């Protein structure tokens, strides 16, 4: 019996540590994205984009480790489907941060609109809330605090939606260069999708609160 509980807690720590690493990685990527859109130096931005690319690969490795652990571990601290879905949801945030940065780099963007900067800031703030929530997952008593972070992320995503649609309207009304319009539209789309993916993480977190901690998501 002692061995059973020892394995359970060790396995729980393994998953929680990997989730913490994944969330930390997303925050670092989001911070670099904010630095990129606020930089006036093409050389500095290129360095930043390469750093984001490297971190995206690290994020993929962390996600892969979680999937491998699911195949090997008998006793998991959370429902298996929820572990898989949370790992995938966090990885999606990293993927779309990477996509946004790749488009900025490939399209050789030298000027970033205020809307791009604002949404990048929102992604960073939402990423920090994800990190905060994930760090609290191992403490079931902190369900109310996790839910508070989820609500804040939802508010941030709603603000991002408004900025995005206003930016599109302004872009189509005022941008005369068709190629520039397409480039900016696609970058805005990637940034807004990243904010949406942050909200998707909260959907998984609320499901975990219900399934593993019997915590009402409406509390």
Helices and strands as residue ranges (DSSP letters): H 2-37, H 42-72, H 80-106, H 114-135, G 140-142, H 143-174, H 178-213
